[in-house]
Amino acid sequence: MKLRKAYIFILSFLSLSLLFSVCYYLSYQHALRQFNKRAVERSEEFAALHENNTPAPPENSQIGEDNENNNNINNNDSDETVAVDVQPEPIILPTTKFILEIYDRKKGTLEQIEQNPPGDFVGLTREEVEKYLDDYMRDLTLSEYNKGLLSYELISFSDKAVKLRKSYDADMVPYRFYVVVKNGYVVVYNSDLKSVYEYTHIEAKNLPEEDRTALSQGIYVDNIDDLYALLESFTS
């Protein structure tokens, strides 16, 4: 009895499943046909609308196209002409001839040295070279100061050759050494007032008051002989 009920239940379940599947399939086919029908109708409507709104080409359309093509050609030519006329700014290349003139105003001599461009100059434009020279003069090295460098200037510039000139006059150097007291001891600075030439072991407290007063203001010395004479006077 129980087996019979189970059989009836399974058969009913399968029947219902089959019925639902058939209904779902029929509904799907109906919806698909309606969708295709509407898509065809919309396509026909769009094609008809497009055909009605498309204007007929004017009789002189070919002339207009020719004019437009000519304008495009002229514009292209104009662009090419501008591109050709614009030249890149020259720079110093590794192959550029680098000429350095050394002018000694005191002796009245002019020496010319031809060499490869220094690494600091390669790739620089004219404006950048002029800035480099200005910076060089504003922060002179001690050796250049002591030699009396007056100017460092650009004479000529191109990517083929560059000429610079350094002008010196040793008589224009106001002094070579600067002697002062620092931390209680006499110290000798170079003429740039930044680098130390010599630290002495001379204590300022052991000097006469007159020397201490002079050192408090700083003593300028022109040459090495005068410097050693001054230091010797402090120890005698």
LUMLO-543089 format. One line per 2 residues: their letters; for each residue x, y, z of N, C-alpha, C. Coordinates in steps of 0.02 Angstrom, whole numbers. Example, Ala and Ser with C-alpha at 12.3 -4.5 7.8 and 13.67 -1.06 7.14 Angstrom:
<lumfis>
as	660 -284 390 615 -225 390 660 -165 390  642 -112 354 684 -53 357 645 2 394
</lumfis>
This chain:
<lumfis>
mk	41 -60 0 0 0 0 43 63 0  93 60 43 139 118 46 177 125 -19
lr	198 70 -49 235 73 -112 193 104 -167  127 88 -166 82 115 -217 75 191 -210
ka	70 215 -148 65 287 -136 128 324 -159  185 293 -146 248 325 -167 252 329 -243
yi	229 275 -276 229 275 -349 184 330 -376  124 337 -347 77 389 -370 107 459 -359
fi	141 467 -302 170 533 -287 225 551 -337  267 504 -353 322 516 -401 293 530 -470
ls	242 491 -490 213 501 -556 180 570 -561  147 591 -508 115 658 -508 168 713 -513
fl	223 703 -476 276 753 -477 307 760 -547  319 702 -579 347 704 -646 299 735 -696
sl	234 721 -688 184 750 -733 182 826 -728  182 848 -665 181 921 -655 244 954 -683
sl	301 922 -673 364 949 -699 362 954 -774  336 901 -807 332 902 -879 284 956 -903
lf	229 965 -867 180 1016 -886 211 1086 -880  245 1098 -826 277 1164 -818 330 1176 -871
sv	368 1126 -889 420 1133 -940 389 1150 -1007  334 1116 -1025 301 1129 -1089 274 1200 -1090
cy	244 1221 -1034 216 1289 -1031 272 1342 -1037  327 1329 -1004 383 1376 -1007 411 1381 -1077
yl	417 1324 -1112 444 1323 -1180 398 1361 -1228  333 1349 -1221 285 1383 -1265 287 1459 -1253
sy	291 1478 -1189 294 1550 -1174 357 1582 -1203  413 1545 -1197 477 1571 -1223 474 1580 -1299
qh	446 1531 -1334 440 1536 -1407 395 1594 -1427  341 1604 -1391 296 1660 -1407 331 1727 -1396
al	366 1734 -1340 402 1797 -1327 456 1809 -1379  491 1756 -1399 544 1764 -1449 516 1787 -1515
rq	459 1760 -1536 428 1781 -1599 406 1854 -1596  377 1875 -1538 357 1945 -1531 417 1992 -1533
fn	472 1972 -1501 532 2014 -1501 561 2022 -1571  564 1967 -1608 591 1970 -1677 546 2013 -1721
kr	480 2006 -1711 433 2045 -1752 442 2120 -1739  448 2139 -1676 457 2210 -1658 525 2237 -1684
av	577 2195 -1679 642 2216 -1703 641 2230 -1778  606 2187 -1817 601 2198 -1889 563 2262 -1904
er	508 2273 -1867 468 2334 -1877 508 2396 -1862  547 2395 -1807 588 2454 -1789 642 2467 -1841
se	670 2414 -1869 722 2422 -1920 694 2453 -1983  634 2430 -2002 602 2459 -2062 585 2532 -2051
ef	559 2549 -1991 542 2619 -1977 605 2663 -1979  660 2640 -1949 721 2679 -1948 750 2689 -2018
aa	746 2636 -2060 771 2641 -2128 730 2692 -2168  664 2690 -2159 621 2737 -2196 634 2808 -2174
lh	642 2818 -2109 655 2885 -2083 722 2912 -2109  772 2871 -2109 838 2892 -2133 837 2909 -2207
en	799 2871 -2245 794 2883 -2317 760 2949 -2331  708 2966 -2293 671 3028 -2304 711 3089 -2284
nt	756 3083 -2233 793 3141 -2208 860 3151 -2243  884 3106 -2283 948 3113 -2317 943 3160 -2376
pa	977 3219 -2375 971 3267 -2430 1009 3243 -2491  984 3263 -2547 1018 3246 -2610 1082 3286 -2616
pp	1135 3256 -2642 1198 3293 -2650 1191 3349 -2700  1218 3411 -2684 1214 3467 -2731 1254 3453 -2793
en	1237 3491 -2844 1270 3481 -2908 1344 3498 -2905  1362 3547 -2863 1432 3569 -2860 1468 3536 -2802
sq	1444 3475 -2781 1476 3442 -2724 1548 3424 -2741  1559 3405 -2803 1627 3387 -2822 1674 3446 -2816
ig	1647 3506 -2834 1688 3567 -2829 1705 3581 -2756  1654 3572 -2711 1666 3583 -2641 1718 3536 -2613
ed	1713 3472 -2635 1762 3424 -2612 1832 3443 -2636  1836 3466 -2698 1901 3486 -2725 1930 3545 -2686
ne	1886 3594 -2671 1910 3651 -2632 1934 3631 -2563  1895 3585 -2532 1915 3563 -2465 1982 3526 -2467
nn	1991 3484 -2520 2054 3449 -2526 2112 3497 -2536  2098 3550 -2578 2150 3600 -2589 2168 3636 -2525
nn	2116 3653 -2484 2129 3687 -2421 2170 3643 -2374  2153 3578 -2373 2192 3533 -2331 2264 3529 -2352
in	2274 3527 -2419 2343 3525 -2445 2380 3587 -2427  2346 3646 -2434 2378 3710 -2417 2395 3713 -2343
nn	2348 3688 -2301 2361 3688 -2229 2419 3644 -2212  2423 3586 -2245 2479 3541 -2231 2544 3573 -2252
ds	2544 3607 -2310 2604 3641 -2333 2625 3695 -2285  2574 3732 -2258 2589 3785 -2211 2621 3758 -2148
de	2592 3702 -2124 2620 3672 -2063 2691 3648 -2074  2703 3618 -2132 2770 3594 -2147 2819 3652 -2152
tv	2796 3708 -2180 2839 3766 -2187 2860 3793 -2119  2811 3797 -2072 2827 3821 -2005 2876 3775 -1971
av	2865 3709 -1980 2910 3661 -1947 2981 3667 -1974  2987 3680 -2040 3053 3686 -2069 3087 3750 -2047
dv	3049 3805 -2039 3079 3869 -2021 3103 3871 -1949  3071 3833 -1904 3091 3834 -1834 3154 3793 -1824
qp	3209 3825 -1806 3273 3793 -1796 3286 3782 -1722  3313 3725 -1703 3329 3714 -1632 3384 3760 -1609
ep	3382 3779 -1545 3433 3823 -1517 3499 3786 -1514  3553 3816 -1539 3618 3781 -1539 3643 3770 -1468
ii	3678 3715 -1458 3708 3699 -1394 3780 3677 -1406  3819 3675 -1352 3887 3652 -1357 3888 3575 -1360
lp	3919 3549 -1411 3923 3477 -1421 3993 3452 -1402  4001 3387 -1393 4068 3361 -1379 4118 3375 -1436
tt	4090 3386 -1497 4133 3399 -1554 4144 3474 -1566  4113 3517 -1526 4121 3589 -1534 4193 3610 -1518
kf	4221 3654 -1560 4288 3680 -1547 4283 3730 -1488  4324 3719 -1437 4321 3759 -1377 4387 3798 -1371
il	4382 3864 -1374 4441 3907 -1373 4438 3952 -1311  4492 3950 -1272 4497 3991 -1212 4555 4040 -1220
ei	4539 4104 -1216 4591 4156 -1219 4609 4179 -1149  4674 4185 -1136 4699 4209 -1072 4733 4276 -1084
yd	4702 4328 -1058 4729 4396 -1068 4759 4421 -1002  4824 4438 -1004 4859 4466 -946 4866 4541 -957
rk	4827 4579 -923 4827 4651 -934 4892 4683 -910  4922 4655 -857 4984 4683 -830 5041 4674 -880
kg	5046 4615 -910 5099 4601 -958 5081 4620 -1029  5017 4629 -1042 4995 4646 -1110 4998 4588 -1158
tl	4987 4526 -1133 4992 4466 -1176 4923 4434 -1183  4914 4399 -1239 4852 4363 -1252 4870 4293 -1276
eq	4853 4243 -1236 4868 4174 -1252 4803 4139 -1272  4806 4096 -1323 4746 4061 -1347 4756 3986 -1339
ie	4709 3954 -1305 4713 3882 -1293 4652 3849 -1325  4664 3799 -1368 4610 3762 -1400 4607 3692 -1369
qn	4548 3672 -1348 4541 3609 -1313 4471 3581 -1324  4459 3521 -1299 4392 3492 -1301 4347 3528 -1250
pp	4283 3533 -1263 4239 3567 -1216 4239 3532 -1148  4249 3568 -1094 4244 3538 -1027 4174 3508 -1016
gd	4170 3458 -974 4107 3425 -962 4052 3471 -937  4071 3524 -900 4021 3571 -873 3987 3611 -928
fv	4019 3616 -986 3992 3658 -1040 3952 3618 -1092  3963 3553 -1096 3929 3514 -1147 3854 3514 -1135
gl	3816 3530 -1187 3743 3532 -1182 3714 3599 -1164  3757 3650 -1151 3732 3715 -1130 3715 3758 -1192
tr	3663 3800 -1184 3647 3850 -1235 3687 3914 -1221  3681 3963 -1265 3717 4026 -1256 3697 4059 -1189
ee	3633 4061 -1176 3609 4093 -1115 3635 4056 -1053  3636 3990 -1056 3661 3951 -999 3736 3960 -988
ve	3773 3969 -1042 3845 3982 -1036 3856 4049 -1002  3819 4100 -1023 3827 4166 -992 3810 4164 -918
ky	3760 4126 -899 3742 4119 -828 3799 4083 -791  3827 4032 -822 3882 3996 -790 3941 4042 -776
ld	3958 4085 -824 4014 4132 -815 3999 4182 -760  3937 4206 -756 3918 4253 -703 3925 4220 -634
dy	3902 4158 -628 3908 4123 -565 3981 4111 -547  4022 4097 -597 4093 4085 -585 4127 4148 -555
mr	4109 4205 -582 4140 4267 -558 4113 4286 -489  4052 4268 -473 4023 4286 -408 4053 4243 -351
dl	4078 4184 -368 4106 4140 -317 4175 4116 -340  4223 4161 -341 4290 4146 -366 4326 4096 -320
tl	4364 4052 -352 4408 4008 -313 4466 4050 -287  4500 4023 -236 4556 4060 -207 4612 4071 -258
se	4626 4021 -299 4680 4027 -347 4664 4081 -399  4602 4084 -422 4582 4134 -471 4586 4204 -440
yn	4565 4209 -378 4568 4274 -344 4640 4298 -338  4683 4253 -316 4753 4272 -307 4788 4289 -372
kg	4764 4261 -427 4794 4278 -492 4766 4343 -520  4714 4369 -487 4686 4432 -508 4637 4427 -567
ll	4594 4377 -565 4544 4370 -619 4496 4429 -618  4494 4465 -674 4450 4524 -678 4383 4508 -712
sy	4384 4465 -762 4323 4451 -799 4328 4383 -833  4270 4354 -845 4265 4290 -881 4206 4299 -928
el	4219 4306 -992 4166 4327 -1039 4162 4281 -1100  4103 4281 -1130 4090 4243 -1191 4103 4288 -1252
is	4149 4268 -1296 4167 4308 -1354 4124 4288 -1414  4116 4223 -1427 4075 4200 -1483 4046 4132 -1465
fs	3989 4116 -1498 3954 4054 -1480 3919 4025 -1542  3929 3961 -1554 3892 3921 -1603 3905 3848 -1586
dk	3867 3803 -1620 3879 3733 -1606 3943 3708 -1639  3973 3751 -1681 4036 3733 -1714 4096 3755 -1673
av	4093 3814 -1643 4150 3841 -1606 4125 3889 -1552  4159 3887 -1495 4145 3932 -1440 4210 3963 -1417
kl	4209 4029 -1404 4269 4064 -1381 4254 4102 -1317  4294 4089 -1265 4289 4124 -1201 4354 4161 -1187
rk	4350 4210 -1143 4410 4247 -1125 4412 4262 -1050  4470 4245 -1020 4484 4263 -950 4535 4320 -950
sy	4520 4373 -913 4565 4430 -908 4591 4435 -837  4659 4440 -831 4692 4443 -765 4733 4507 -758
da	4740 4528 -695 4786 4581 -678 4805 4571 -605  4866 4546 -594 4889 4531 -526 4893 4593 -482
dm	4902 4651 -512 4906 4713 -473 4839 4733 -443  4785 4703 -467 4719 4720 -443 4699 4680 -381
vp	4741 4632 -361 4726 4594 -300 4742 4637 -240  4693 4655 -198 4706 4703 -143 4750 4674 -88
yr	4745 4609 -75 4786 4579 -23 4786 4503 -32  4835 4471 1 4841 4399 -5 4817 4362 57
fy	4827 4393 115 4811 4359 178 4774 4406 224  4739 4374 271 4699 4412 319 4711 4379 388
vv	4738 4418 436 4758 4391 501 4710 4418 554  4680 4372 592 4632 4391 645 4641 4344 705
vk	4604 4357 758 4603 4314 816 4539 4273 815  4546 4207 823 4487 4163 824 4497 4113 881
ng	4448 4111 926 4450 4066 984 4514 4077 1026  4536 4140 1030 4593 4156 1072 4661 4148 1040
yv	4663 4125 976 4726 4114 942 4728 4153 876  4789 4169 854 4798 4205 791 4790 4156 734
vv	4746 4173 686 4732 4130 628 4743 4170 564  4774 4139 515 4787 4171 450 4738 4143 399
yn	4697 4186 370 4651 4166 316 4680 4185 248  4659 4149 198 4675 4169 130 4634 4230 111
sd	4650 4257 53 4619 4319 33 4544 4314 20  4518 4252 13 4446 4244 3 4407 4251 68
lk	4445 4256 125 4415 4264 192 4374 4203 214  4380 4148 177 4342 4088 194 4387 4029 212
sv	4440 4019 173 4485 3963 185 4544 3984 229  4563 3939 274 4617 3954 321 4684 3936 290
ye	4731 3983 291 4798 3970 267 4841 3938 321  4834 3961 383 4876 3933 436 4844 3946 505
yt	4842 3894 546 4824 3902 616 4889 3910 656  4897 3964 690 4957 3974 730 4944 3955 803
hi	4997 3949 842 4989 3934 913 5001 3997 956  4992 4053 923 5004 4117 958 4940 4137 994
ea	4944 4142 1060 4886 4162 1099 4880 4238 1101  4821 4262 1089 4810 4335 1086 4821 4367 1153
kn	4808 4331 1207 4815 4361 1274 4887 4379 1291  4935 4347 1256 5006 4361 1269 5033 4418 1227
lp	4992 4447 1183 5015 4501 1139 5004 4568 1172  5042 4617 1149 5031 4686 1174 4961 4710 1156
ee	4937 4756 1194 4870 4782 1182 4862 4812 1113  4914 4844 1088 4912 4874 1021 4901 4820 968
dr	4935 4763 974 4927 4708 925 4857 4677 931  4834 4669 993 4767 4640 1002 4713 4685 970
ta	4722 4749 977 4674 4796 947 4675 4790 871  4735 4786 841 4740 4779 769 4710 4714 744
ls	4723 4660 781 4696 4594 761 4621 4591 769  4593 4627 816 4520 4627 824 4485 4656 763
qg	4520 4700 727 4492 4730 666 4514 4691 604  4565 4650 611 4591 4612 554 4649 4648 521
iy	4702 4611 505 4761 4640 473 4768 4610 404  4768 4652 352 4777 4630 283 4852 4629 266
vd	4874 4575 234 4945 4567 216 4950 4553 142  4997 4587 109 5001 4583 36 5038 4521 11
ni	5089 4497 46 5130 4442 20 5154 4398 77  5185 4342 58 5206 4292 107 5262 4318 152
dd	5307 4358 124 5362 4384 165 5336 4430 220  5290 4473 202 5261 4518 253 5222 4478 305
ly	5191 4423 285 5154 4382 332 5200 4352 385  5254 4322 362 5301 4290 410 5334 4342 455
al	5347 4401 428 5376 4454 469 5327 4475 524  5263 4478 506 5211 4497 555 5205 4444 610
le	5204 4381 591 5197 4326 640 5259 4324 685  5317 4337 656 5378 4336 696 5377 4392 748
sf	5348 4450 729 5345 4505 777 5300 4489 836  5251 4444 825 5206 4424 879 5241 4378 930
ts	5292 4342 907 5325 4294 951 5390 4320 981  5412 4379 961 5475 4405 987 5465 4444 1051
</lumfis>
